[in-house]
Structure formats: C-alpha cells, structure tokens
C-alpha cells in the first residue's frame, strides 16, 4: 500500500530544502544536490503532494520559503541570489515557472519592470495551516500526463537518451496514470501505446502552443522497426489509423505546412476538454450569431491570380502560430494588435465565401453581425447596439482558444460616406458610424467586411482596414475552370467557347447549373445551344446571389 504523506511533512520539507540549497556556492553544486538521496527525499514530498517534477519542486520550495520570510524577493534575480547561481540559468529554465503557473500554484505579476512570482494565497494558506492532503492518483490529470509525455520526448531529442530507455519511461508514465477515465476511453478505442503517446503529444501542442504538431520525429522514435514505421505512416496518411478514423487527431488543413502536421479533432478535443478550458456558458448575442468553423463546408476557390496570392497570404497570417507571432510583433512595435480586411467587388464574385473559407481553414469561429438588427427607431438605441457588437466580440474572444473573426457582411450601409444632417435618420447614421470608427481605431482582434460599392466607402473607414482586396469577375481562364467543374459532360472546346463568350461570375455559373439540372429532368439530351439560352437569360437579369457565389463545391 502506498504510504500517506502527513500534512505537516510538506512545511518541514520546504524548510529543509531551503536551508540546504541556500548553502550552495555554484550552479553545479545546486543542481548536483538533486541527485543526493537525502535532499531528493525532501523534494519527493513536495513532488508527490503537488505532482511536480524535481526542478519544479525545488523552485516552488524556494519561492514558498522566501514568501514565508516576508521577503517577497520572488524575482528571478532574488531566486538566483538565494541559490547562488547565475540568473541566466533560471531564464534557461523559465518553462518551470510557466508550468507552476499553469498548475495554479503561483501567479506571475508582469506589471512592474521586474517579474514577480508569488505562491497563490489558497496554496500558501493550505500549507501554513498544515492542511495539505496527499494528492492521490485520482487527482492526476490528463493534462499533466500530456505534459510529462512531451517532456520525455523532448528530453530524448535534446539529450540523446537511448530509445529503449525513452520507451520504458513512456510506458511507466502511462501505467502511473492508467486510472484516468480519458486513458480508459483511449484503451477502449483499441489504441496502441504508440498511438496514445502520439495523441498526448499532439494534445500538449494544442493546449500550450495553440498550434499544430509535427509527429514525424516522434513516430520515428516510437516505431524503431522500419516496417512498423512504414505501416503507421501509411495508415495515418490514408485515414486507416484509429487516430484518424475515430476523429482523435486530424491532418492540418493547409497547403503551406508539411503533411506531418496534426491537430486535435473533435473526439480529441472532447477527451482533453477539461484541460483545455473550464466549462463555458453558452455564448449568446442580440447583435450577431456565431458560425462554427467545422460547420462550414469545404469549397474550392477560383480567383484571378492576384486575388489567389493575397488569399494565400491571409491564410498564412491567420494560422494560429503565425497570428500569435504577428500580434506580439505589433504590440512590441506599439501598433494596434489587430488584423483587418475588406473585400470588395461585384455581386457573385465570392467575397462572403472567402471569409467563410478563411475561418474554416484556420479553425476560427465567425461572429457574423446582423446589420438589420442594430437599427432601432428609438434615439440612442442603435448607437448602443454598435457598441454592443464589440463588447460581445471581446466576450467571445475570452472564451475561445483561437481569436474569432468579427464579420460585417454587405457592410455598405454602415461603412458608406457620412452625409450632411438633414433629419433624425441622418443624425442616427452618422452617430453610429462615428462610434464604429472609434471602436475600429482601438480594435484588438480580427475584423473583416465585404462591400459591393467600394467607391461609396468613407475614407475614414478605408484607412482602418489593413487589407483591401478587390475581387473582380473571373477572367476567361478561371471561368473555363469553373465551367469544367460544373459541367464535366461538356467537351474542352465547348467549355472554352462558353468561357470566352460569356463574362459570368461564379455565382451566375452556379445559377446556370441549377437551371440546367432542372431542365435535364425532363429532357436528358439537351445540347449546348440550350445551355447558351439559359446563360443569356441569366445575364439579362440582375439577380442577387446567396453565399456560395464565386466558388465551386
């Protein structure tokens, strides 16, 4: 039976650890003490109670002892002076402090010129009052396991430990956490040890870095035999692996990253849900609605070359890892940390669908604003609703892993040039626009808008959009690609003839296909002459299209 740790052992252990380590005189001495049997026994007490690594237990004990002495010298400089080791060595081990914060044991205050690290008040009181209960295995978390797995794999790469030793550590780690309901669920899915490890490795990347993870190096270590490695790679790429079939992980939807990059899929997110975030209240808003990225159907985009290049650049920028770097750089430069884009052009060219596909590919939710809902007959109410748009958006940002997209579709009425006031309606519109301008000036996040009439856009709004992308009608080459996908039964010559003769938008071609399909129900031998009649009828009317315009499903 596992020995219980007495509640007064923790305080005694922290005190003895502090006394021992305050007597060291060099970095080598300080960290070599970790291998000493006596000191390691004391550290083991702190490790087991708070589920920490040895180095985490040491730093936690030093911080606690400093705080109990009311010195509050809990800065990196203070810790280094206490241990008598160079401050740079603590900077190299800063991930230990990050880990202690994630586990809810310390807080990091960055308001002053020098970061301060303090033990959380509830933890401090619990230890001082000798009311610390031994954390048994039931309190270990799937998050802690994923962190440990990541550390083992990371240390293997950094220190060159033998592969057999590493696999032994991984197996031991899984055994220690075998009681977790999440692991039992993975076991019921018939996952091998290697597959469980890969899932946990990807999960840690999702939780800590909000990014995809390259599993190539890990799989090479986990499958030392070439035949096993080839089989695993083949199954993971073809979708036969249970990791893919059971929607635990999924290949990142990107043409810019290697095919070995993976993220959590819906089942993987459910398994790690308690580690990723606290239970969230349903998000509701009176001025807009949320569109989930996984509810957006994949649609192939066909644009002229200049738009295609800019679209690819936007996708790169909005990738979680790149976006995070971009925001940090903007903040460092003193620039407003936001990404703003407006897409303008004729109806049916795919402006709206571009925003949807950007959200789908980069796994961001869309906060779609209903512009009709913000106009109110009562004086002052419309202005309040404009302000509500941004407060609701920031509320959504706080509860989401990835920054969502604030989307104003067909925004001409809101972004058009301000007019001279000749009545209450003009006054309301100008007031709404002034508030909107101010909110955009201070905006932090991702905002996108579409417009059919860019020439009517107020100059003040134009300056506030970083990306201004004109989406023109598709040229003959692009039209031929769309016709080829929509009408596979036509010959190449017929497709080229239609593309050259008719300057249609993608939305108009979609309408033509729908009418053509209906006519085929009654006559399955229709020729190209009938198709041309349908096209001519389509181009003779100005029909406003729906969201799928300009794209091929």
Number of C-alpha atoms within 10 A of each C-alpha: 3 5 6 11 16 13 17 15 16 27 20 13 19 23 16 16 23 20 13 13 20 16 13 17 13 13 14 10 15 17 16 10 15 17 11 10 10 12 16 17 15 20 25 20 22 27 20 18 19 23 21 22 16 17 15 21 25 24 18 25 23 23 24 26 22 20 17 14 9 9 10 16 18 23 18 21 19 18 21 17 14 20 24 19 20 15 16 12 12 17 12 9 12 12 12 19 21 14 18 21 17 12 14 12 18 23 17 17 13 10 8 7 7 12 13 19 24 21 24 15 11 10 16 17 13 13 18 13 12 16 14 20 16 19 14 13 14 10 12 16 18 22 19 17 22 25 19 21 22 21 13 17 22 13 13 18 14 9 8 10 13 12 15 12 11 18 18 11 16 22 15 12 16 19 11 13 20 14 13 17 14 16 19 12 12 19 14 9 12 12 17 12 16 18 18 17 23 22 22 23 23 24 33 28 20 20 20 12 13 18 23 23 21 20 16 14 11 17 19 16 19 21 16 12 10 10 10 14 17 14 12 19 18 13 16 19 14 11 16 14 18 17 25 19 14 16 16 21 23 21 20 23 15 14 10 11 13 12 15 16 18 23 23 29 19 14 15 21 19 14 19 21 15 13 17 18 12 9 9 8 7 6 11 12 16 13 19 22 14 18 18 16 19 15 9 14 11 13 16 14 18 19 24 17 12 11 15 14 11 14 18 13 11 16 19 19 17 22 22 20 14 14 19 17 11 17 18 14 13 13 12 11 10 9 11 15 18 20 22 19 20 25 23 24 18 16 26 28 28 30 29 25 21 22 21 25 20 21 23 22 18 21 21 24 24 26 23 20 22 17 17 9 12 21 17 14 11 8 12 12 14 19 21 15 19 21 16 17 22 18 14 17 23 17 13 19 17 11 16 13 17 19 23 26 25 23 23 22 19 19 20 20 15 18 25 21 16 19 10 8 12 8 8 11 12 14 16 21 20 20 17 23 23 16 15 19 16 11 16 17 16 11 18 18 18 19 20 21 23 25 25 20 16 19 12 14 19 16 13 16 19 15 11 17 19 12 16 18 17 18 22 18 21 22 16 19 13 18 27 20 17 26 22 18 14 17 15 11 10 15 11 12 9 16 21 18 13 19 22 15 10 15 16 24 25 28 23 23 25 23 18 22 18 12 15 17 13 10 16 11 8 9 9 9 8 12 9 13 9 12 17 15 11 17 21 13 11 17 15 8 8 9 13 10 17 13 14 20 23 33 23 19 12
